[in-house]
Amino acid sequence: MKHADVSNVSGASDVSNVSDVSAPDPTAPNPKMRRTLQEKERHGLLVVNTGNGKGKSTAAFGMALRAVGHGMTVEIVQFIKGSRTYGELASLERLGIPVTRAGEGFTWEVRSDTRQKELATWGMARAAEALARKVDLLILDEVNIALGKGFYDLDTFLATLAARHADTHVVCTGRYAPDALIAAADLVTRFELVKHPFDQGLRAQPGVEF
């Protein structure tokens, strides 16, 4: 039986014209991976993000993202804020990171110091519960404001942090970080405002500021 000549049939394989996709690209990055930190080398840090510049909370949430990537447990207690919806809340929920909102608004929205103190006390109780669970990373968003404004006793707060599990990292964000908190911290970053779109009359932009 005469076999068909398929050499010119459309779709026939011509391996001579197929590039070898498995061949390594000598120009592609090929870093030597550093060894992973062993559990015995881990040490819980107290981190403070403060200053009048933008990005304090954003940086802390970036740490949450990093920690989840390492399989760590993360919890967030958010002070002061509460009157607005922020994009990061939806993102954190998708990552399975619980966020407890312990505020009703900034000081110009909730003008009662008595109410702010009640909210701060409630939030600190939630923070203490998270520490009791030996969470790997606890973010106390805007807690610096609550402490700096006197809405919660600073000595009590520092004592609570000092009693936490040795491996637990705590991040405190917000303006007005008290000097005693800065002195107790292992890592402090002061965010400096250089320019802001508010100066141009521009309103806060979704995805950038909330």
DOKE-208529 format. One record per residue (C-alpha): residue in one letter; residue number from 1; x, y, z. Coordinates in Angstrom, 1 decimal, padded with zeros to 4 digits. Each point is the difference from the previous one (the first is absolute). Example, Ala and Ser with C-alpha at 12.3 -4.5 7.8 and 13.67 -1.06 7.14 Angstrom:
<atoms>
 res   n     px     py     pz
   A   1  012.3 -004.5  007.8
   S   2  001.4  003.4 -000.7
</atoms>
This chain:
<atoms>
 res   n     px     py     pz
   M   1  000.0  000.0  000.0
   K   2  001.4  003.4 -001.0
   H   3  000.5  002.4  003.0
   A   4 -001.1  003.6 -000.3
   D   5  002.6  002.7 -000.2
   V   6 -000.6  002.2  003.0
   S   7  003.1  002.1 -000.3
   N   8 -002.0  002.9 -001.4
   V   9 -003.1 -000.4  002.0
   S  10 -000.9  003.0  002.1
   G  11  000.4 -000.8  003.7
   A  12  002.7 -002.6 -000.5
   S  13  002.8  000.3  002.5
   D  14  003.3  001.5 -001.1
   V  15  002.2 -000.3  003.1
   S  16  002.8  001.7 -001.8
   N  17 -001.9  003.3  000.3
   V  18 -001.2 -000.4  003.7
   S  19  002.2  001.8  002.5
   D  20  001.1 -001.9  003.1
   V  21 -002.1  001.7  002.7
   S  22  001.8 -002.1  002.6
   A  23  003.3  001.5 -000.7
   P  24  001.1  002.3  002.8
   D  25  000.4  003.7 -000.7
   P  26  003.5  001.0  001.1
   T  27 -001.1  003.6  000.6
   A  28 -002.9 -000.9  002.3
   P  29  000.4  000.6  003.7
   N  30  001.3 -003.0  001.9
   P  31  000.5  001.1  003.6
   K  32  001.5 -002.3  002.6
   M  33 -002.7 -000.3  002.6
   R  34  000.9  000.8  003.6
   R  35 -000.7 -002.5  002.7
   T  36 -003.3  000.4  001.9
   L  37  000.2  001.4  003.6
   Q  38 -000.3 -002.9  002.4
   E  39 -002.7  000.2  002.7
   K  40  002.6  000.1  002.7
   E  41  001.4  003.2 -001.5
   R  42 -003.3  001.8  000.1
   H  43 -000.5  002.9  002.3
   G  44 -003.1  002.0  000.4
   L  45  000.4  003.6 -000.9
   L  46 -001.8  003.2  001.0
   V  47 -000.3  002.2 -003.1
   V  48 -001.2  003.6  000.0
   N  49 -001.1  001.9 -003.1
   T  50 -000.6  003.7  000.8
   G  51  000.4  003.5 -001.4
   N  52 -002.2  002.3 -002.1
   G  53  000.7 -001.6 -003.3
   K  54 -002.3 -002.4 -001.9
   G  55  000.6 -003.8  000.0
   K  56  000.2 -001.0  003.6
   S  57 -003.0 -002.4 -000.1
   T  58  000.8 -001.0 -003.6
   A  59  003.4 -001.1  001.1
   A  60 -001.4 -002.0  002.9
   F  61 -002.5 -001.8 -002.3
   G  62  002.9 -000.8 -002.4
   M  63  001.6 -001.8  003.0
   A  64 -003.3 -001.9  000.5
   L  65  000.2 -001.1 -003.6
   R  66  003.6 -001.1  000.4
   A  67 -000.8 -001.9  003.2
   V  68 -002.8 -001.9 -001.5
   G  69  002.4 -001.1 -002.8
   H  70  002.1 -001.6  002.7
   G  71 -003.0 -001.9  001.4
   M  72 -000.2  002.3  003.1
   T  73 -003.2  000.9  001.8
   V  74 -000.9  003.7 -000.2
   E  75 -002.6  002.1  001.8
   I  76 -000.8  003.7 -000.2
   V  77 -001.7  002.3  002.5
   Q  78 -000.8  003.3 -001.5
   F  79 -000.4  003.0  002.3
   I  80 -001.6  003.4 -000.6
   K  81 -001.0 -000.8 -003.6
   G  82 -003.5 -001.4 -000.5
   S  83 -002.1  002.5 -001.8
   R  84  001.3 -000.9 -003.5
   T  85  000.4 -003.1 -002.2
   Y  86  003.6 -000.7 -001.1
   G  87  001.1 -002.1 -002.9
   E  88  002.5 -001.9  002.1
   L  89 -002.7 -001.4  002.2
   A  90 -001.5 -001.9 -002.9
   S  91  003.5 -001.2 -001.0
   L  92  000.9 -001.1  003.5
   E  93 -003.3 -001.9  000.3
   R  94  000.8 -001.9 -003.2
   L  95  003.3 -001.0  001.5
   G  96 -001.7 -001.3  003.1
   I  97  001.4  002.7  002.3
   P  98 -002.4  001.1  002.7
   V  99 -000.4  003.7  000.5
   T 100 -001.7  001.3  003.2
   R 101 -001.2  003.6 -000.4
   A 102  000.1  001.8  003.3
   G 103 -000.7  003.5 -001.1
   E 104 -002.8  002.2 -001.1
   G 105  002.0  002.8 -001.7
   F 106  002.9  002.3  000.4
   T 107  000.1  002.6  002.8
   W 108 -001.8  002.6 -002.2
   E 109 -002.8 -002.5 -000.6
   V 110 -000.3 -001.3  003.5
   R 111  000.6  003.0  002.2
   S 112 -000.8 -001.7  003.3
   D 113  003.2 -001.0  001.8
   T 114 -002.1 -002.2  002.3
   R 115 -001.3 -001.9 -003.0
   Q 116  003.5 -000.3 -001.5
   K 117  001.3 -001.4  003.3
   E 118 -002.8 -002.6  000.0
   L 119  000.8 -001.0 -003.5
   A 120  003.7 -000.2  000.7
   T 121 -000.6 -002.2  003.1
   W 122 -002.2 -002.3 -002.0
   G 123  002.6 -000.3 -002.8
   M 124  002.8 -000.6  002.5
   A 125 -002.0 -002.9  001.4
   R 126 -000.2 -001.5 -003.4
   A 127  003.7  000.5 -000.5
   A 128  000.7 -001.8  003.3
   E 129 -002.1 -002.9 -001.2
   A 130  002.0 -000.2 -003.2
   L 131  003.2  000.0  002.0
   A 132 -001.4 -002.8  002.2
   R 133 -000.5 -002.1 -003.1
   K 134  003.7  000.4 -000.7
   V 135 -000.6  001.5 -003.4
   D 136  003.1  000.3 -002.1
   L 137 -000.6  003.6 -001.1
   L 138 -002.3  002.5  001.6
   I 139 -000.6  003.4 -001.7
   L 140 -001.4  002.7  002.2
   D 141 -001.0  002.5 -002.7
   E 142 -000.2  003.7  001.2
   V 143  000.6 -001.1  003.6
   N 144  002.7  002.8  000.2
   I 145 -002.8  002.6 -000.2
   A 146 -001.9 -001.7  002.8
   L 147  003.1  000.0  002.1
   G 148  001.2  003.4 -001.0
   K 149 -003.4  001.6  000.8
   G 150 -000.2 -001.6  003.3
   F 151 -002.9 -002.3 -000.9
   Y 152  001.7 -003.0  001.6
   D 153  002.6 -000.2  002.8
   L 154  003.5 -000.3 -001.6
   D 155  001.6 -001.9  002.9
   T 156 -002.8 -002.7 -000.1
   F 157  000.5 -000.3 -003.7
   L 158  003.8 -000.4  000.2
   A 159 -000.5 -002.6  002.8
   T 160 -002.4 -002.0 -002.2
   L 161  002.5  000.0 -002.9
   A 162  002.9 -001.0  002.3
   A 163 -002.0 -003.0  001.3
   R 164 -000.7 -001.4 -003.5
   H 165  001.4 -003.2 -001.4
   A 166  003.7  000.3 -000.9
   D 167 -000.7 -000.8 -003.7
   T 168 -002.8  002.5 -000.6
   H 169  000.6  003.0 -002.2
   V 170 -002.0  003.1  000.7
   V 171 -000.4  003.0 -002.3
   C 172 -001.3  003.3  001.3
   T 173 -001.0  002.6 -002.6
   G 174 -001.2  003.6  000.1
   R 175  001.1  003.5  000.8
   Y 176  001.0  001.2  003.4
   A 177  001.9 -003.1  001.1
   P 178  001.0  000.7  003.7
   D 179  003.7  000.2  000.8
   A 180 -000.2 -003.0  002.3
   L 181 -001.5 -002.1 -002.7
   I 182  002.8  001.0 -002.4
   A 183  002.6 -000.8  002.7
   A 184 -001.5 -003.4  000.5
   A 185 -000.2 -000.9 -003.7
   D 186  002.5 -002.0 -002.0
   L 187 -000.7  001.7 -003.3
   V 188 -001.3  003.5 -000.4
   T 189 -000.8  001.8 -003.3
   R 190 -001.0  003.6 -000.2
   F 191 -002.0  000.8 -003.1
   E 192  000.6  003.5 -001.3
   L 193 -002.4  002.0 -002.1
   V 194  001.7  001.7 -002.9
   K 195 -003.0  000.6 -002.4
   H 196 -003.6 -001.0  000.1
   P 197 -002.8  000.3 -002.6
   F 198 -002.2  001.8  002.5
   D 199  002.3  002.9 -000.6
   Q 200 -001.2  000.1 -003.6
   G 201 -003.6 -000.2  001.1
   L 202 -000.3 -003.7 -001.0
   R 203 -002.2 -002.3  002.1
   A 204  001.1 -003.3  001.3
   Q 205  000.3 -002.6 -002.8
   P 206 -001.4 -003.6  000.3
   G 207  002.8 -002.5 -000.2
   V 208  002.6  002.5  001.1
   E 209 -001.2  001.5  003.2
   F 210 -002.9 -002.3  001.0
</atoms>
